[in-house]
Amino acid sequence: MYRDGTRKSIWQEEIRKFSADAVSDEVFDVAVIGGGITGVSTALKLQKSGKKCIILEAANVAFGTTGGTTAHLNDFFDTTFTQAIDDFGIDNAGLLAGAGQEAISIIEENIRAYDINCDFTRKPAYLFALDEQQEQQLKKIVEGASEVGHDMQYVNEIPFPVPFREAVMIPDQGHFHPVKYVLGLCDAFIRAGGTIVEDCLCEGHTEEKDAVVLKTSKGEIKAAHVVYATHIPPGINILHFTNAPYRSYVMAFTLKDTCYPWQLGYDLCEPYHYYRIQEINGENLLIAGGEDHKTGHSEDTGECFSRLENYVRKYFNVETAMYSWSSQYYEPADGLPYIGKLPGSKGRIFTATGFRGNGMIFGTLSSQILHDLIVSGKNKYEKLFSPGRIKPIAGFTDFVKENAEVAFDFIKDKLFMERVSSMAEIKDGEAKTVRFEGDSYAVYKEPGGRMHVVKSTCPHASCEVRWNSAELSWDCPCHGSRFGVNGKLLTGPSVKNLRHVIQTWDLNPEL
């Protein structure tokens, strides 16, 4: 299984290829764009309800964040119940409190119904404070949970070798193998009569009175409804200004002893660290994540892995770092996901985004919400997670801050891009965005001397891309589009590649 980066994730040994044939000219009830957990779960639920569905995936199933997640299944979220109460009221916070268990129950039912072997396990989670400030933060988290009837129990011990001041145990959480699970859903979807087309990029849509016409790399497709399960929808939409792209870093280690902490763990650092165990090829591995930052906002993304590894080695008896990879998610301005009708559409196009670090849960819950909205026109979460909601107070400061940063990045990169007189100035193993003879370029020179030159302006909103040394990609700091060294699109919202200029072993010094 390929994913949207050069580093191999722990899940990538699961390899399956689905249909890559040309699409038919039949009219579908629902076209789902995106083959991650959100898209596949939604398509399967709709197909089982009698809708004729097609999944369109630009690369391969689980190519994006589903193939890079750590697959924690929680009924508590990055947005705390205390925050939800303050911003959305006690009733809505109570509704949120039931969302996690509902999603885990959907996963459990799918595993049972479709006989999916995906290492699903229920287990407790531990949330722990490492200093006085975190201790006060934990207290507020527990108080908010208590107000909405969510179970968090103070404990004196945790199964993690990390010194702590205060900790709580949250029962009945879980984890699984995300790619095995999604591939199992794909098999069930195909058995139910659904169609999957990989290597099929959706380039745009036209919303007509009675249908939506999709323009794809494999021809036009017509459907009564469309679901964009692409992490963030394409085009220019209000959602691009209420969501900010972030990267998170993950490593998997063997330990020298047998003291593997079999539960789930989270500290309250900023950004926080998170832990779980996964067996791969008969070997137990400690999966640890953290070091999150805005996409395109780290001078050296490789250092993020170094910091994470050093932190883990400080507390765990690490033997070998077996895997290291990073993944992308979106932070919503007011802390809650956007699931429902796409703002600006005429009611036939739906989307799901802004999951923060809870993608497996909200991606799964999206399947129920979107199914209900398409089939019956209503769902109990419809207003709470509406993409068109307007909250002038909740998240307003973050909304202003994020968009000020986007504007600053847009201007700064264009004004202060390095100017070169010759592309030959780029050293082996170096990557730069440069200004040359009035145009801007993203240049990467492999250690062996091969040079890749592409235009540096992201086709989505004309921001300038930045180098991601950890994944060898060009990342847009404005809205999160990512591209390979040759300009090939890895993740949206762009639907176009960076324009390729040249790829050569020997570059004329005059260029």
C-alpha positions as CSV (number, residue, x, y, z in Angstrom):
1,M,0.0,0.0,0.0
2,Y,1.4,3.4,-1.0
3,R,0.8,6.5,1.2
4,D,1.3,10.2,0.9
5,G,4.9,10.3,2.0
6,T,8.3,8.6,1.4
7,R,8.5,7.1,4.9
8,K,6.9,3.7,5.5
9,S,4.1,3.5,8.1
10,I,3.5,0.4,10.3
11,W,0.4,-0.4,8.3
12,Q,1.8,-0.4,4.8
13,E,2.5,-4.1,4.5
14,E,-1.2,-4.7,3.9
15,I,-1.3,-4.5,0.1
16,R,-4.5,-4.7,-1.9
17,K,-5.4,-3.3,-5.3
18,F,-8.9,-2.5,-6.4
19,S,-10.3,-1.7,-9.8
20,A,-8.5,0.9,-11.8
21,D,-10.6,0.5,-15.0
22,A,-12.4,3.3,-16.8
23,V,-15.7,4.3,-15.1
24,S,-19.0,3.4,-16.8
25,D,-21.5,6.0,-18.0
26,E,-24.2,4.9,-15.6
27,V,-25.7,7.3,-13.1
28,F,-25.0,6.6,-9.5
29,D,-27.0,7.5,-6.5
30,V,-23.9,8.6,-4.6
31,A,-20.3,9.2,-5.7
32,V,-17.9,9.2,-2.7
33,I,-14.6,10.9,-3.4
34,G,-11.8,9.5,-1.2
35,G,-10.9,6.0,-0.2
36,G,-10.0,6.5,3.5
37,I,-12.0,5.4,6.5
38,T,-14.6,8.3,6.0
39,G,-15.3,7.6,2.4
40,V,-15.3,3.8,2.5
41,S,-17.4,3.6,5.7
42,T,-19.9,6.1,4.2
43,A,-20.1,4.4,0.8
44,L,-20.7,0.9,2.4
45,K,-23.5,2.2,4.7
46,L,-25.3,3.9,1.8
47,Q,-24.8,0.8,-0.5
48,K,-26.3,-1.5,2.2
49,S,-29.3,0.9,2.3
50,G,-30.0,0.3,-1.4
51,K,-28.1,3.2,-2.9
52,K,-25.9,2.6,-6.0
53,C,-22.5,4.0,-4.9
54,I,-19.1,4.5,-6.4
55,I,-15.8,5.3,-4.6
56,L,-13.3,7.4,-6.5
57,E,-9.8,7.4,-5.0
58,A,-7.0,9.5,-6.6
59,A,-4.3,7.1,-5.5
60,N,-5.1,3.9,-3.7
61,V,-7.3,3.0,-0.7
62,A,-5.9,4.3,2.6
63,F,-3.4,6.5,0.8
64,G,-3.9,9.5,3.0
65,T,-4.3,9.9,6.7
66,T,-6.0,6.5,7.2
67,G,-2.6,4.9,6.2
68,G,-0.7,7.2,8.6
69,T,-2.9,7.2,11.7
70,T,-2.1,5.6,15.0
71,A,-5.6,4.3,15.1
72,H,-6.6,5.2,18.7
73,L,-10.4,4.8,19.3
74,N,-11.5,7.2,22.0
75,D,-14.8,8.6,23.4
76,F,-12.9,11.7,24.7
77,F,-11.5,14.2,22.2
78,D,-8.8,16.8,21.6
79,T,-11.6,19.3,22.2
80,T,-12.5,18.7,25.9
81,F,-16.0,18.5,27.3
82,T,-15.2,21.6,29.3
83,Q,-14.5,23.5,26.1
84,A,-17.6,22.1,24.5
85,I,-19.8,23.2,27.4
86,D,-18.3,26.7,27.3
87,D,-18.7,27.1,23.6
88,F,-21.7,25.1,22.6
89,G,-23.7,24.6,25.9
90,I,-24.3,21.6,28.1
91,D,-26.9,19.9,25.9
92,N,-24.6,19.9,22.9
93,A,-21.6,18.9,25.0
94,G,-23.7,16.0,26.2
95,L,-24.5,15.0,22.6
96,L,-20.7,15.1,21.9
97,A,-20.1,12.9,24.9
98,G,-22.0,10.1,23.2
99,A,-20.4,10.4,19.8
100,G,-17.2,8.5,20.6
101,Q,-18.9,5.3,21.9
102,E,-21.4,5.5,19.0
103,A,-18.5,5.5,16.5
104,I,-16.7,2.6,18.3
105,S,-19.9,0.6,18.3
106,I,-20.3,1.2,14.6
107,I,-16.7,-0.2,14.1
108,E,-17.5,-3.2,16.3
109,E,-20.7,-3.9,14.4
110,N,-18.9,-3.7,11.1
111,I,-16.2,-6.0,12.3
112,R,-18.8,-8.5,13.4
113,A,-21.1,-8.2,10.4
114,Y,-18.3,-8.4,7.8
115,D,-16.0,-10.8,9.7
116,I,-13.0,-8.4,9.5
117,N,-9.8,-9.5,11.2
118,C,-8.2,-6.1,12.1
119,D,-6.8,-6.6,15.7
120,F,-9.6,-4.6,17.3
121,T,-9.3,-4.5,21.1
122,R,-11.1,-2.7,23.9
123,K,-8.9,-1.4,26.7
124,P,-8.6,1.5,29.1
125,A,-6.8,4.8,28.4
126,Y,-4.7,6.9,30.8
127,L,-4.6,10.7,30.7
128,F,-1.8,12.1,32.8
129,A,-0.4,15.4,33.9
130,L,3.4,15.9,34.2
131,D,3.6,19.3,35.9
132,E,1.5,21.7,37.9
133,Q,0.0,23.5,34.9
134,Q,-1.0,20.2,33.3
135,E,-2.5,19.1,36.7
136,Q,-4.8,22.1,36.7
137,Q,-5.7,21.3,33.0
138,L,-6.5,17.7,33.9
139,K,-8.7,18.9,36.8
140,K,-10.8,21.0,34.3
141,I,-11.0,18.1,31.9
142,V,-12.4,15.8,34.6
143,E,-14.8,18.4,35.8
144,G,-16.2,18.9,32.3
145,A,-16.4,15.1,31.7
146,S,-18.4,14.8,35.0
147,E,-20.9,17.4,33.9
148,V,-21.8,15.4,30.8
149,G,-21.7,12.0,32.5
150,H,-18.5,10.8,31.0
151,D,-16.5,8.4,33.1
152,M,-12.9,9.4,34.1
153,Q,-11.5,7.9,37.3
154,Y,-8.5,9.3,39.2
155,V,-5.8,6.6,39.7
156,N,-2.5,6.5,41.7
157,E,-0.6,4.4,39.1
158,I,-0.3,4.3,35.3
159,P,1.3,1.6,33.1
160,F,3.7,4.0,31.5
161,P,7.2,4.7,32.8
162,V,6.6,8.4,32.8
163,P,6.8,10.5,36.0
164,F,3.4,12.1,36.6
165,R,1.7,14.3,39.2
166,E,-2.0,13.3,38.5
167,A,-3.7,10.8,36.3
168,V,-7.1,9.5,35.3
169,M,-8.2,6.2,33.7
170,I,-10.9,6.2,31.1
171,P,-12.5,2.8,30.6
172,D,-13.7,1.1,27.4
173,Q,-11.5,2.7,24.8
174,G,-9.8,0.8,22.0
175,H,-7.6,0.5,18.9
176,F,-7.3,-1.5,15.7
177,H,-5.3,-2.0,12.5
178,P,-6.9,0.7,10.3
179,V,-5.8,-0.6,6.9
180,K,-7.0,-4.1,7.6
181,Y,-10.3,-2.7,8.7
182,V,-10.8,-0.4,5.7
183,L,-9.8,-3.1,3.3
184,G,-12.4,-5.4,5.0
185,L,-15.0,-2.6,4.4
186,C,-14.0,-2.4,0.8
187,D,-14.5,-6.1,0.3
188,A,-18.0,-5.8,1.9
189,F,-18.8,-2.8,-0.3
190,I,-17.9,-4.7,-3.5
191,R,-19.9,-7.8,-2.4
192,A,-22.8,-5.5,-1.9
193,G,-22.5,-4.3,-5.5
194,G,-20.5,-1.1,-5.0
195,T,-17.8,0.1,-7.4
196,I,-14.3,1.2,-6.4
197,V,-12.1,3.1,-8.9
198,E,-8.5,3.9,-7.8
199,D,-6.0,6.2,-9.6
200,C,-9.0,8.4,-10.4
201,L,-8.5,12.0,-9.5
202,C,-11.7,14.1,-9.2
203,E,-10.8,17.4,-10.9
204,G,-14.0,19.4,-10.4
205,H,-17.8,19.2,-10.3
206,T,-20.9,20.9,-11.7
207,E,-24.0,20.9,-9.5
208,E,-27.1,20.6,-11.7
209,K,-30.7,20.7,-10.7
210,D,-31.1,16.9,-10.4
211,A,-27.5,15.6,-10.2
212,V,-23.9,16.4,-9.9
213,V,-21.5,15.9,-12.8
214,L,-17.9,15.1,-11.7
215,K,-15.0,15.7,-14.0
216,T,-12.3,13.1,-13.3
217,S,-9.1,11.8,-14.8
218,K,-11.0,8.8,-16.1
219,G,-14.0,10.7,-17.6
220,E,-17.2,12.2,-16.4
221,I,-19.3,10.6,-13.7
222,K,-22.9,11.6,-12.8
223,A,-24.4,11.1,-9.4
224,A,-27.5,12.3,-7.5
225,H,-25.3,13.1,-4.5
226,V,-21.6,13.6,-3.9
227,V,-19.6,13.1,-0.8
228,Y,-16.1,14.7,-0.5
229,A,-14.3,12.5,1.9
230,T,-10.9,14.0,1.0
231,H,-10.0,15.4,4.4
232,I,-10.7,18.9,3.1
233,P,-12.8,19.6,0.0
234,P,-11.3,21.0,-3.2
235,G,-11.9,24.4,-4.7
236,I,-12.0,27.6,-2.6
237,N,-14.5,27.3,0.2
238,I,-15.2,28.8,3.6
239,L,-14.0,25.5,5.1
240,H,-10.4,26.4,3.9
241,F,-10.6,29.4,6.2
242,T,-12.1,27.6,9.2
243,N,-9.6,24.7,9.2
244,A,-5.8,24.7,9.5
245,P,-3.6,21.8,8.3
246,Y,-1.2,20.2,10.8
247,R,1.4,17.4,10.7
248,S,1.9,14.8,13.5
249,Y,4.9,12.5,13.8
250,V,4.9,8.9,14.8
251,M,7.6,6.3,15.5
252,A,7.4,2.6,16.4
253,F,10.0,1.0,18.7
254,T,11.0,-2.4,20.0
255,L,11.8,-2.4,23.7
256,K,14.8,-4.2,25.3
257,D,12.6,-5.5,28.1
258,T,9.1,-7.0,28.1
259,C,7.5,-4.0,29.9
260,Y,5.2,-3.0,27.1
261,P,2.3,-0.8,28.3
262,W,-0.7,-2.5,26.8
263,Q,-3.1,0.3,27.5
264,L,-3.5,3.7,25.7
265,G,-1.7,6.7,27.0
266,Y,-1.7,10.5,26.6
267,D,0.1,13.3,28.4
268,L,-1.0,16.9,28.4
269,C,2.1,18.5,26.9
270,E,1.7,21.0,24.1
271,P,1.7,19.3,21.7
272,Y,0.8,16.1,23.6
273,H,2.4,12.7,23.3
274,Y,0.4,9.5,22.8
275,Y,1.2,5.8,23.1
276,R,-0.1,2.3,22.2
277,I,1.2,-1.1,21.3
278,Q,0.7,-3.0,18.0
279,E,1.9,-6.5,17.0
280,I,3.4,-6.6,13.5
281,N,4.7,-9.8,12.1
282,G,4.7,-11.4,15.5
283,E,6.7,-8.6,17.1
284,N,5.3,-6.1,19.6
285,L,6.0,-2.5,18.9
286,L,5.5,0.6,21.0
287,I,3.9,3.3,18.8
288,A,4.5,6.9,20.0
289,G,3.4,10.1,18.5
290,G,3.7,13.8,18.9
291,E,5.7,16.9,17.9
292,D,2.7,18.3,15.9
293,H,3.0,21.6,14.1
294,K,1.2,23.5,11.3
295,T,1.9,22.1,7.9
296,G,4.8,23.9,6.2
297,H,5.8,25.6,9.5
298,S,8.9,23.6,10.6
299,E,12.3,24.6,9.3
300,D,13.5,21.0,9.5
301,T,10.8,18.3,9.8
302,G,13.5,15.7,10.2
303,E,14.3,17.2,13.6
304,C,10.7,16.4,14.7
305,F,11.5,12.7,14.6
306,S,14.8,13.3,16.5
307,R,12.9,15.2,19.3
308,L,10.2,12.5,19.5
309,E,12.8,9.7,19.6
310,N,14.8,11.4,22.3
311,Y,11.7,12.0,24.4
312,V,10.6,8.4,24.2
313,R,14.1,7.1,25.0
314,K,14.1,9.3,28.0
315,Y,11.4,7.2,29.6
316,F,11.2,3.8,27.8
317,N,13.9,1.1,27.5
318,V,14.1,1.5,23.7
319,E,16.0,-1.1,21.6
320,T,15.3,-0.1,18.0
321,A,13.3,2.5,16.1
322,M,11.6,0.3,13.4
323,Y,9.3,2.8,11.7
324,S,8.9,6.5,11.5
325,W,6.3,8.5,9.5
326,S,4.2,11.6,9.7
327,S,0.6,12.3,8.8
328,Q,-1.8,15.2,8.3
329,Y,-5.0,16.4,10.0
330,Y,-7.1,19.5,10.1
331,E,-7.8,21.7,13.1
332,P,-11.2,23.4,13.1
333,A,-11.6,26.9,14.3
334,D,-14.1,26.2,17.0
335,G,-12.9,22.7,17.9
336,L,-15.6,20.5,16.4
337,P,-15.6,18.7,13.0
338,Y,-17.6,19.9,10.0
339,I,-19.8,17.1,8.7
340,G,-22.8,17.7,6.4
341,K,-23.7,19.7,3.4
342,L,-20.9,21.6,1.7
343,P,-21.3,25.3,2.2
344,G,-22.2,27.0,-1.1
345,S,-23.6,23.9,-2.7
346,K,-27.2,23.5,-3.6
347,G,-27.7,20.6,-1.2
348,R,-26.4,17.6,-3.3
349,I,-22.8,17.8,-2.1
350,F,-21.6,16.7,1.3
351,T,-18.3,16.8,3.1
352,A,-16.5,15.8,6.4
353,T,-13.4,17.5,7.7
354,G,-11.8,19.1,10.8
355,F,-11.4,15.9,12.8
356,R,-8.3,17.1,14.8
357,G,-6.5,14.1,16.2
358,N,-9.7,12.0,16.3
359,G,-10.0,10.9,12.6
360,M,-10.9,7.3,13.1
361,I,-13.8,8.3,15.4
362,F,-15.2,11.2,13.4
363,G,-14.5,9.5,10.1
364,T,-16.6,6.6,11.3
365,L,-19.3,8.8,12.8
366,S,-19.5,10.7,9.5
367,S,-20.7,7.6,7.8
368,Q,-23.8,7.5,9.9
369,I,-24.4,11.3,9.7
370,L,-24.0,11.5,5.9
371,H,-26.0,8.4,5.4
372,D,-28.9,9.8,7.3
373,L,-28.7,13.2,5.7
374,I,-28.8,11.7,2.2
375,V,-31.4,9.0,2.9
376,S,-33.8,10.8,5.3
377,G,-32.6,14.4,5.4
378,K,-31.9,14.5,9.1
379,N,-29.5,13.3,11.9
380,K,-29.2,14.2,15.6
381,Y,-25.7,15.6,15.0
382,E,-26.7,17.7,12.0
383,K,-26.7,21.1,13.7
384,L,-23.8,20.4,16.1
385,F,-21.4,19.4,13.2
386,S,-22.9,21.5,10.4
387,P,-20.3,22.8,8.0
388,G,-22.4,26.0,7.7
389,R,-22.6,26.8,11.4
390,I,-21.6,30.2,12.5
391,K,-20.2,30.6,16.0
392,P,-19.0,34.3,16.4
393,I,-17.5,33.5,19.8
394,A,-16.4,29.9,19.8
395,G,-13.0,29.7,17.9
396,F,-13.2,33.3,16.7
397,T,-9.7,34.2,18.1
398,D,-8.2,31.1,16.5
399,F,-10.1,31.8,13.2
400,V,-8.5,35.3,13.0
401,K,-5.1,34.1,14.0
402,E,-5.0,31.2,11.5
403,N,-6.1,33.4,8.6
404,A,-3.7,36.1,9.6
405,E,-1.0,33.5,9.4
406,V,-2.2,32.4,6.0
407,A,-2.1,35.9,4.7
408,F,1.4,36.5,6.2
409,D,2.7,33.3,4.7
410,F,1.3,34.2,1.3
411,I,3.0,37.6,1.3
412,K,6.3,36.7,3.1
413,D,7.2,33.7,0.9
414,K,6.7,35.7,-2.3
415,L,8.7,38.8,-1.0
416,F,11.6,37.0,0.7
417,M,12.1,34.0,-1.6
418,E,15.8,33.4,-2.2
419,R,17.2,34.7,-5.5
420,V,19.7,32.7,-7.4
421,S,21.7,33.5,-10.5
422,S,22.1,29.9,-11.4
423,M,20.3,26.7,-10.5
424,A,23.8,25.1,-10.2
425,E,24.0,26.9,-6.8
426,I,21.7,24.2,-5.3
427,K,23.9,21.6,-3.5
428,D,23.4,17.9,-3.5
429,G,20.7,16.8,-1.1
430,E,19.4,20.4,-0.9
431,A,15.9,21.7,-1.5
432,K,15.0,25.4,-1.9
433,T,12.3,27.6,-3.2
434,V,14.0,30.2,-5.3
435,R,13.4,33.2,-7.6
436,F,15.2,32.9,-11.0
437,E,14.7,35.3,-13.8
438,G,11.4,36.6,-12.5
439,D,9.8,33.2,-11.8
440,S,9.6,31.1,-8.6
441,Y,10.7,27.5,-8.5
442,A,10.9,24.6,-6.0
443,V,14.2,22.8,-6.6
444,Y,15.3,19.6,-5.1
445,K,18.7,18.0,-5.9
446,E,19.1,14.4,-4.9
447,P,22.4,13.3,-3.1
448,G,23.5,11.7,-6.4
449,G,23.1,15.0,-8.3
450,R,19.7,14.4,-10.0
451,M,17.7,17.7,-10.0
452,H,14.0,18.2,-9.9
453,V,12.6,21.6,-10.8
454,V,8.9,22.5,-10.5
455,K,7.0,25.8,-10.3
456,S,6.7,26.6,-6.6
457,T,3.2,28.2,-6.6
458,C,0.4,25.9,-5.3
459,P,-2.4,25.7,-7.9
460,H,-5.0,25.8,-5.2
461,A,-4.7,29.4,-3.9
462,S,-1.3,30.5,-5.2
463,C,0.6,30.2,-2.0
464,E,4.3,29.2,-2.2
465,V,5.1,25.6,-1.1
466,R,7.8,24.8,1.5
467,W,10.1,21.8,1.8
468,N,9.3,18.9,4.0
469,S,12.6,17.1,4.6
470,A,11.0,14.2,6.5
471,E,8.7,13.1,3.8
472,L,10.6,14.6,0.8
473,S,7.6,16.6,-0.3
474,W,6.6,20.2,-1.1
475,D,3.9,21.3,1.4
476,C,1.6,24.3,1.1
477,P,1.5,26.2,4.5
478,C,-1.8,27.9,3.6
479,H,-4.3,25.0,3.1
480,G,-2.2,21.8,3.3
481,S,-1.8,20.7,-0.3
482,R,1.2,18.5,-0.7
483,F,3.3,17.4,-3.7
484,G,6.1,15.0,-4.5
485,V,9.6,16.2,-5.6
486,N,8.5,15.9,-9.2
487,G,5.4,18.0,-8.5
488,K,2.9,15.2,-8.5
489,L,-0.1,15.9,-6.2
490,L,-0.1,13.9,-3.0
491,T,-3.0,15.5,-1.1
492,G,-5.5,18.2,-1.7
493,P,-7.3,20.6,-1.7
494,S,-5.4,21.2,-4.9
495,V,-6.5,19.0,-7.8
496,K,-3.5,19.8,-10.0
497,N,0.2,19.0,-9.9
498,L,2.9,21.6,-9.5
499,R,4.0,22.4,-13.0
500,H,7.0,20.3,-13.9
501,V,9.9,22.3,-15.4
502,I,12.9,19.9,-15.6
503,Q,14.3,16.7,-14.2
504,T,17.9,16.0,-15.1
505,W,21.2,14.6,-13.9
506,D,23.2,17.4,-15.5
507,L,22.0,21.0,-15.4
508,N,23.5,23.6,-17.7
509,P,25.3,26.1,-15.3
510,E,23.8,28.9,-17.4
511,L,20.3,27.8,-16.3
